[in-house]
């Protein structure tokens, strides 16, 4: 029985591919298969895959014309026979004992899928570092060590990293959902994730950083090139997925704002030479909402900042006017943030001043109480002193009596009296 099918899409990964494949062939778990799909590489990636295919019986390799990582993963899914599926990127690293741990936990808890953490490695600087997005600590703080379902999560569904390589999937569950990766688009893993999550009834968070994501200039999601325009289509597909699964009304405020935020996030990271192209696609998409039945609903649910950004896109006559409007908006919000910060500091100052006043009043009361206690203490000390003086006098008197001749002469009489 094949326990795990490891799926690896490959595109021009010759610099890193052997290291990534070695992470899989050296796993401590037996009975795994490795399915690699070369997505039209023009470097030596295919030669490397053939080498591993010749040396290892559990390898399957396929070649396709360049269609993107989504199409490569979808093709590999049709070939997988393992009980579980793990998606690996051809330039990243996986801990050598990871699949064994994932498999045993998934078997024990009968999971639809397992979530775990990842860290980052910057190829240019040689630096390892963590990010909130791949640690997902807020999600873990909410779910803890329990098995949970989609409906348990409420707004925490947005605390997931959507990347497939920090999940370990039950293959039958994946087939049942019918989830597919978006083809011909980057950020295609978003669609697979949102195609699966709604049906998940048994998930578990494993708080271990067992995957290392490599950052380098050849990465499709880090290149900041023209393909970033895919983000607009991807975000529309995410919204449609919520509609299709009956969750749009519940999450519509988050979805409207998330779309604007994500589209502008990609705009801010795209290379300058492609910004005008991206702006054109963004405006075309936003204009579709003008006059749409959902327009009023969207405007009511967008926060002030996102609504302003939307309005600047649709109001601008060209890219240069848009850039100017966005610069003005940035300045306006910088001023607002400073004003809000000033207001918060003023409120804090006022609260501290009020607190100081209260403490000063309390201090006055405490001083009065202290003075009263000091006076009472002095009185009691004087009383104690008088009592001590009286005791001293009594003790001296008693001693004088005991030492007197009369006391000594009368001792026999006292003794006779005591005998009686």
PALO-523793 format. One record per residue (C-alpha): x, y, z; residue in three letters. Coordinates in steps of 0.2 Angstrom, whole numbers, plus 5000, padded with zeros to 4 digits. Layout:
BEGIN
XYZALA/...
***
This chain:
BEGIN
500050005000UNK/500650174996UNK/500550285011UNK/500950455004UNK/500950524986UNK/502250674985UNK/501750784971UNK/503150904965UNK/502851024950UNK/504451074942UNK/504951224931UNK/506751284928UNK/507251224945UNK/508951144941UNK/509851254954UNK/508851174969UNK/507951024962UNK/509250884968UNK/509250954986UNK/507350964986UNK/507150784979UNK/508450714991UNK/507350785005UNK/505950664999UNK/506950514995UNK/507850515012UNK/506250525022UNK/506050405036UNK/504350345031UNK/504250195019UNK/503050165005UNK/502950334997UNK/502850384979UNK/503550534971UNK/502650614956UNK/503550754947UNK/502750854933UNK/503950954922UNK/503051114917UNK/504051144901UNK/505751184909UNK/507051254897UNK/508551214909UNK/509151044914UNK/507751004926UNK/507050864915UNK/508750774915UNK/508850784934UNK/507050704935UNK/507650564923UNK/509150534934UNK/508050504949UNK/506750414940UNK/508150284934UNK/508850264951UNK/507250254962UNK/505750134958UNK/504450244967UNK/504650394955UNK/503450444941UNK/503950584930UNK/502850674917UNK/503150814905UNK/501950944899UNK/502051104889UNK/502151264900UNK/500451284908UNK/500951334926UNK/501051254942UNK/499251234945UNK/499051124929UNK/500551024934UNK/499850984951UNK/498150944944UNK/498950824932UNK/499950744946UNK/498350724956UNK/497550604943UNK/499150494945UNK/499250484964UNK/498650324973UNK/499350354990UNK/498150365005UNK/498850545008UNK/499450674997UNK/500850795001UNK/501350944989UNK/503150994988UNK/503951144979UNK/505451104968UNK/506551234976UNK/506051204995UNK/506651095009UNK/505650965020UNK/506250895036UNK/506850715034UNK/505650645047UNK/504150755042UNK/503150635032UNK/503250495045UNK/502550615058UNK/501150685047UNK/500650505043UNK/500550445060UNK/499650595067UNK/498350585052UNK/498050405055UNK/497850415074UNK/496650565072UNK/495850515056UNK/496050685048UNK/495450765032UNK/497050865033UNK/498450915044UNK/499151095045UNK/500951135051UNK/502151285051UNK/503551335039UNK/505051445040UNK/505951555027UNK/507651555019UNK/508351705009UNK/509451634995UNK/510251804993UNK/510651845011UNK/510851665018UNK/509651725032UNK/508351605040UNK/506851695047UNK/505051675052UNK/503451765047UNK/501751765055UNK/500951705039UNK/501851535039UNK/501851515058UNK/499951545059UNK/500051575078UNK/498351655080UNK/497551505072UNK/498551385084UNK/498051495099UNK/496251475094UNK/496151285090UNK/497551225102UNK/497751035102UNK/496050985097UNK/495350915080UNK/494251055073UNK/493051085058UNK/492851225046UNK/491251285056UNK/492251285072UNK/493351425065UNK/492251575062UNK/493351725057UNK/494951625060UNK/494751545043UNK/495751695037UNK/497151655048UNK/497751505037UNK/499151505026UNK/498351445009UNK/499951365003UNK/499851174999UNK/501551125006UNK/501051165024UNK/499651045023UNK/499550855023UNK/497950795014UNK/496950635014UNK/496750594996UNK/494950524997UNK/494450695005UNK/495250794991UNK/494450684978UNK/492750704987UNK/492850894987UNK/493350904968UNK/494551044972UNK/495751094958UNK/497151214957UNK/496851364946UNK/497751344929UNK/498751464919UNK/498751584935UNK/500051614948UNK/499351614966UNK/498351464960UNK/498551374977UNK/497251504984UNK/495851414974UNK/496351244979UNK/496351294997UNK/494651374997UNK/493951234987UNK/494351115001UNK/494251205017UNK/492351225017UNK/492051035018UNK/493450995031UNK/492750915046UNK/494350845054UNK/495850965054UNK/497250965066UNK/498651095069UNK/500351025071UNK/501451175078UNK/503151115071UNK/504151215058UNK/504651065046UNK/504651155030UNK/505851285023UNK/505251405010UNK/506651464999UNK/506551644993UNK/507451684976UNK/507251794961UNK/506651644950UNK/505151614961UNK/503451654951UNK/502651724966UNK/504151834971UNK/504551894954UNK/503352044954UNK/503152034935UNK/501652044924UNK/500851884930UNK/500451974946UNK/498852034937UNK/498251854941UNK/497851914959UNK/496352004953UNK/495551854945UNK/496051744959UNK/495251854972UNK/493651854962UNK/493751664961UNK/493951664980UNK/492351764982UNK/491451654970UNK/491951504980UNK/491151574996UNK/489551604986UNK/489551434979UNK/489751354996UNK/488451465004UNK/489551565015UNK/489651735006UNK/488351825017UNK/489151765033UNK/490851835028UNK/490451965015UNK/491152115025UNK/492852015027UNK/492851965009UNK/492452145001UNK/493852215012UNK/495052065009UNK/494852084990UNK/495352264990UNK/496752235002UNK/497552094992UNK/497352174975UNK/498252324982UNK/499552224991UNK/500052144974UNK/500052314966UNK/501252374979UNK/502452234975UNK/502352224956UNK/503852294947UNK/503652474942UNK/503652444923UNK/502052334925UNK/501052454937UNK/500152534923UNK/499652374915UNK/499052314933UNK/498152474936UNK/497152444919UNK/496652274924UNK/496152334942UNK/495052474935UNK/494252364922UNK/493852244937UNK/493252374949UNK/492152454935UNK/491152294934UNK/490452334951UNK/489752504946UNK/487852484943UNK/487952304949UNK/486652244961UNK/488052214974UNK/488752394973UNK/487752464987UNK/488152314998UNK/490052324994UNK/490052514998UNK/489152485015UNK/490352345020UNK/492052415014UNK/492952515028UNK/493352695025UNK/495152665018UNK/494652525006UNK/493152625000UNK/494352774996UNK/495552664987UNK/494152584977UNK/493452764973UNK/495152824967UNK/495352684955UNK/493652704947UNK/493752904947UNK/495452914939UNK/495552944920UNK/497252864918UNK/498652784927UNK/499552944931UNK/498053024938UNK/497752874948UNK/499552874955UNK/499253064960UNK/497653024968UNK/498452874978UNK/499852984984UNK/498553114990UNK/497652974999UNK/499252915007UNK/499553085013UNK/497753105020UNK/497852935029UNK/499652975036UNK/498853135043UNK/497453045050UNK/498552915057UNK/499553055065UNK/498053135072UNK/497352975079UNK/499052935087UNK/499053115094UNK/497253085100UNK/497752915108UNK/499253005116UNK/498153145122UNK/496953025130UNK/498352935138UNK/499053095145UNK/497353145151UNK/497052975159UNK/498752985167UNK/498353165173UNK/496753105180UNK/497552955188UNK/498853075196UNK/497553175203UNK/496653025211UNK/498352965217UNK/498653135224UNK/497053135233UNK/497252965239UNK/499053015245UNK/498253155255UNK/497053045263UNK/498352915267UNK/499453055275UNK/498053105286UNK/497752925291UNK/499552895294UNK/499553055305UNK/498152985315UNK/498952815317UNK/500652895322UNK/499652995336UNK/498752845342UNK/500352745341UNK/501252885352UNK/499752875364UNK/499952685366UNK/501752695368UNK/501552815382UNK/500252705390UNK/501452555388UNK/502852655396UNK/501752705411UNK/501252525413UNK/503052465412UNK/503552595425UNK/502152535436UNK/502752355434UNK/504552405439UNK/503852485455UNK/502852335460UNK/504352225456UNK/505452335467UNK/504152335481UNK/503952145480UNK/505852125481UNK/505952245496UNK/504552145505UNK/505451975502UNK/507052045508UNK/506352125524UNK/506652055542UNK/504852045546UNK/504551935530UNK/505951815536UNK/505351815554UNK/503551765549UNK/504051625538UNK/503851485551UNK/502051555554UNK/501651545536UNK/502351375534UNK/501251305549UNK/499751395541UNK/500151305524UNK/500251135533UNK/498551155540UNK/
***
